[in-house]
Each structure stands twice: as C-alpha cells, then as structure tokens.
Amino acid sequence: MNRRKALAVAGAVAVAGAGALVARRAWRARGAPPVPPGVPLGPFGKDSTAEEVTAGLDLTGKVALVTGVSSGLGAETLRVLTLRGAHVLGTARTREKAAQACAAAGARATPLALELTDFDSVAACADQVRRLGMPLDLLICNAGVMALPQLEQVYGIEKHFVTNHLGHFVLVHRLLDSVLAAREGRVVVVSSRGYIWAPPGGIEFDNLSGTRGEYDANRAYGQSKLANGLFSLELARRLRGTTATSNSVHPGIIRTNLGRHFSPWKKQLGEWIGWTFMKSIPAGAATQCYVGTYPPLAGVSGHYFMNCNPAVPGGHMEDEELAARLWDVSVELTRAYLPPLA
Ligand SMILES: NC(=O)c1ccc[n+]([C@@H]2O[C@H](COP(=O)([O-])OP(=O)(O)OC[C@H]3O[C@@H](n4cnc5c(N)ncnc54)[C@H](OP(=O)(O)O)[C@@H]3O)[C@@H](O)[C@H]2O)c1
C-alpha cells in the first residue's frame, strides 16, 4: 500500500470511529428503550457482567442446561452459573468439545453432545438429560451460527433456521417436562437485535429452503433470530398457568467466534472501531444469566430483554399471530422428533 492509500484508509477509519462514537452518544441521549409495563426493572445495565448480575445468589441445588458452551457467551454462562453453585449440563457439538468446556467446572458441570442440525442428536441429548432425572430450573438456548457465506440446507431447510431455531425447538419440546418439574423453571432463548434483518414479512414460510431469490446471510440470520424470539413468545403463551416461564434476550454486540464467517474487511473493521460499541464477553453473557436467575423475575414471561432489562422490541418480534403460525409450521417440520401431542 502506498503512502496516499495508507493515509486514505487511516482517515476513513478515523471518520468511521468518530461517527460510531457520535451515533452511540446520540442513542444514549435518546434515553433507554421503552419498557413493557409490569416487568420489574433491574439495577443492572449495558456494562454489567454475568458475575455482577448473579453476585450474592446461591444457586446450589439448581440445574441449568446451556447449549453451546464451547465458545463465547455459552462458555461464560457455564463458568458463572457453576461459580454460583448451579449444576450445569453443558452442550457442545461433540462430547469431547463439551468435556473440554466443562472441565474447569469439575463436578459442577456435565458435558453433553448436541448437534443442533441433527435432530437425532438433539433427541439423544434430551433423552440423556431426562435419564438423569433432574428437574431443569433453567434451560438456556444459546448456541447459534451467523453469516454462513453460502446457502446451506439441512433437511431441505436453510441452515441458520435449522441450527438457531428448529434444533432448539425440538430440544425444548423434549425437555419441557423437566422444566415443568422444577419449582420455577425458566427457558431463556438467546435471540438478537439482528432480527430486524429478517425479510419484510417476518418469516418466509414459503421459502424456508432459502432457494427463492438471492441468498443473503444477514437476512437468513435475522429470520432465524426473529424465530427465536417468536418461539419464546408463543412458548410463554402456552406456559401460562404453569410454574414455568419463557423469555428471549438480545445479548448485545460482542466479539466472539460468531463472526468467524465474516469477510476479512468486516473483521478488520471490528478490530478498528468495535471498541466504540461492542461489549466484553462477560457483559455479553450478563443478560441471559440475569433473566435466568434474578429472583424478582420469577413469573415474568413472554418478554424480550437487553442490557439486563426488559425492552419492547417492536415490529414482528411482538406479532403473536406470526408466533402461533411459526409454532405450527415448526411442529410440522420436526414432528417425527417431538414427543406425542406437542
Ligand atoms: N456475539 C454477538 O455479538 C451476538 C449478538 C447477538 C446475539 N448473539 C447470539 O448469542 C448466542 C451465542 O453466540 P456467541 O456470540 O457466543 O457465538 P460463538 O462464540 O460462535 O458460540 C456459539 C456456540 O454455538 C455452538 N454451535 C454452533 N453451531 C452449532 C450446532 N449446529 N449445533 C450445536 N452447537 C452449535 C458453537 O459450537 P462450535 O464452536 O463447535 O461451532 C458455540 O459453542 C448465539 O445464539 C448468537 O446468535 C450473539
């Protein structure tokens, strides 16, 4: 790169960094996002860490299942929940990866294999959990993929949708009895603000294969994350009158392995200006730990949280009809793997 080019790149980075800072300040000046009525606000915020939001809690005797503990937010969630005394069933794509991830927690963590794109693996994982005979106080659907560079399909369906939504849909169905057996079972579905990239109609039920039109990785991810939120919403409706709850969360923007498929320029941009808006991994894991354990949230269900507080997501994320339709379609797509009468 010659000197002129280098100066131009440095200038562009400086402008982008300054722009990001200004945008962040403006967002802050606009104040906190609207909050749903009746949901308690917590004392924590954007920079709170998973350790901070669980400080003082004794989770001894509680059992949590966390998917995707081999990396990023799942690994931190496993670490902090076990630190507070919970027993964590930690899943990863292979038993070896799960064992490696659980090793530091010693007897407080049980490794399990779970490959979300293989519904036989999901069923086997759930059966193993059921055989342990432990009520599940907490089920955190955390594992996920983003930005797959090309259209990939599993069971003829676009892969983000299968991994992020359908795999967890089957897992939760097969473990719902265990969640209901807990005194106050909580399902936490890790969604994303990226749901706003979903197609204009929300979920393209007539294009779940992803073959119509040009493949757009953000759109596919956005649709799957919208599906996460809608699944939690409809699950909460179906759990009304029980002791169990379901909520979804946006963890923030955090540099984890989730960006492994990003283009080199996007990764580089993240290195340069990410500090202006990104959270640390301990802060990224905070909202799911908070929603899963904070005592005043007992009985709170059907909500969306970000920055360790409830928020009104708006748009399709609140569309109850869409949520009900997604449920029915997801049942059709996974029927062979669901318990009877799902
Ligand atoms: N990081 C962010 O900025 C951000 C923002 C919004 C939402 N989220 C959400 O946060 C959650 C955690 O992401 P992260 O940032 O911690 O990413 P990460 O570091 O890439 O961790 C993702 C985890 O999911 C596992 N996983 C991926 N595909 C799987 C599959 N087919 N079956 C089973 N497990 C699978 C990964 O296992 P391997 O390592 O073996 O692939 C890994 O353990 C995701 O649901 C993501 O959508 C993250």
The ligand as an SDF file (V2000), in Angstrom:
LIG
                    3D

 48 52  0  0  0  0  0  0  0  0999 V2000
  -21.7700  -12.2720   19.6770 N   0  0  0  0  0  0  0  0  0  0  0  0
  -22.7220  -11.3990   19.3790 C   0  0  0  0  0  0  0  0  0  0  0  0
  -22.4570  -10.2190   19.0620 O   0  0  0  0  0  0  0  0  0  0  0  0
  -24.1640  -11.7880   19.4470 C   0  0  0  0  0  0  0  0  0  0  0  0
  -25.1410  -10.8120   19.1940 C   0  0  0  0  0  0  0  0  0  0  0  0
  -26.4740  -11.1720   19.2400 C   0  0  0  0  0  0  0  0  0  0  0  0
  -26.8360  -12.4830   19.5020 C   0  0  0  0  0  0  0  0  0  0  0  0
  -25.8660  -13.4180   19.7220 N   0  0  0  0  0  0  0  0  0  0  0  0
  -26.2850  -14.7950   19.9800 C   0  0  0  0  0  0  0  0  0  0  0  0
  -25.5910  -15.2990   21.0900 O   0  0  0  0  0  0  0  0  0  0  0  0
  -25.5100  -16.7190   21.0050 C   0  0  0  0  0  0  0  0  0  0  0  0
  -24.1010  -17.1640   21.3690 C   0  0  0  0  0  0  0  0  0  0  0  0
  -23.2280  -16.6960   20.3660 O   0  0  0  0  0  0  0  0  0  0  0  0
  -21.6880  -16.3540   20.6180 P   0  0  0  0  0  0  0  0  0  0  0  0
  -21.5160  -14.9320   20.2710 O   0  0  0  0  0  0  0  0  0  0  0  0
  -21.2480  -16.8510   21.9350 O   0  0  0  0  0  0  0  0  0  0  0  0
  -21.0320  -17.2030   19.4250 O   0  0  0  0  0  0  0  0  0  0  0  0
  -19.9080  -18.3470   19.4190 P   0  0  0  0  0  0  0  0  0  0  0  0
  -18.7390  -17.9210   20.2150 O   0  0  0  0  0  0  0  0  0  0  0  0
  -19.7080  -18.6840   17.9930 O   0  0  0  0  0  0  0  0  0  0  0  0
  -20.6250  -19.5610   20.1620 O   0  0  0  0  0  0  0  0  0  0  0  0
  -21.6790  -20.2440   19.5340 C   0  0  0  0  0  0  0  0  0  0  0  0
  -21.8180  -21.6110   20.1340 C   0  0  0  0  0  0  0  0  0  0  0  0
  -22.8430  -22.3260   19.4200 O   0  0  0  0  0  0  0  0  0  0  0  0
  -22.3120  -23.5940   19.0300 C   0  0  0  0  0  0  0  0  0  0  0  0
  -22.9350  -24.0870   17.7980 N   0  0  0  0  0  0  0  0  0  0  0  0
  -22.8610  -23.5420   16.5710 C   0  0  0  0  0  0  0  0  0  0  0  0
  -23.4900  -24.3360   15.6940 N   0  0  0  0  0  0  0  0  0  0  0  0
  -23.9590  -25.3880   16.3820 C   0  0  0  0  0  0  0  0  0  0  0  0
  -24.6720  -26.5490   16.0170 C   0  0  0  0  0  0  0  0  0  0  0  0
  -25.0180  -26.8130   14.7510 N   0  0  0  0  0  0  0  0  0  0  0  0
  -25.0050  -27.4380   16.9850 N   0  0  0  0  0  0  0  0  0  0  0  0
  -24.6420  -27.2220   18.2610 C   0  0  0  0  0  0  0  0  0  0  0  0
  -23.9530  -26.1520   18.6760 N   0  0  0  0  0  0  0  0  0  0  0  0
  -23.6120  -25.2370   17.7310 C   0  0  0  0  0  0  0  0  0  0  0  0
  -20.8280  -23.3250   18.8030 C   0  0  0  0  0  0  0  0  0  0  0  0
  -20.1120  -24.5340   18.7600 O   0  0  0  0  0  0  0  0  0  0  0  0
  -18.7640  -24.6320   17.8510 P   0  0  0  0  0  0  0  0  0  0  0  0
  -17.8020  -23.6770   18.4750 O   0  0  0  0  0  0  0  0  0  0  0  0
  -18.3790  -26.0520   17.9460 O   0  0  0  0  0  0  0  0  0  0  0  0
  -19.1770  -24.2230   16.4760 O   0  0  0  0  0  0  0  0  0  0  0  0
  -20.5350  -22.4580   20.0210 C   0  0  0  0  0  0  0  0  0  0  0  0
  -20.3750  -23.2320   21.1650 O   0  0  0  0  0  0  0  0  0  0  0  0
  -25.9500  -17.0750   19.5790 C   0  0  0  0  0  0  0  0  0  0  0  0
  -27.2750  -17.5750   19.6050 O   0  0  0  0  0  0  0  0  0  0  0  0
  -25.9220  -15.7530   18.8470 C   0  0  0  0  0  0  0  0  0  0  0  0
  -26.8450  -15.6850   17.7800 O   0  0  0  0  0  0  0  0  0  0  0  0
  -24.5450  -13.1000   19.7130 C   0  0  0  0  0  0  0  0  0  0  0  0
  1  2  1  0
  2  3  2  0
  2  4  1  0
  4  5  1  0
  4 48  2  0
  5  6  2  0
  6  7  1  0
  7  8  2  0
  8  9  1  0
  8 48  1  0
  9 10  1  0
  9 46  1  0
 10 11  1  0
 11 12  1  0
 11 44  1  0
 12 13  1  0
 13 14  1  0
 14 15  2  0
 14 16  1  0
 14 17  1  0
 17 18  1  0
 18 19  2  0
 18 20  1  0
 18 21  1  0
 21 22  1  0
 22 23  1  0
 23 24  1  0
 23 42  1  0
 24 25  1  0
 25 26  1  0
 25 36  1  0
 26 27  1  0
 26 35  1  0
 27 28  2  0
 28 29  1  0
 29 30  1  0
 29 35  2  0
 30 31  1  0
 30 32  2  0
 32 33  1  0
 33 34  2  0
 34 35  1  0
 36 37  1  0
 36 42  1  0
 37 38  1  0
 38 39  2  0
 38 40  1  0
 38 41  1  0
 42 43  1  0
 44 45  1  0
 44 46  1  0
 46 47  1  0
M  CHG  2   8   1  16  -1
M  END
$$$$
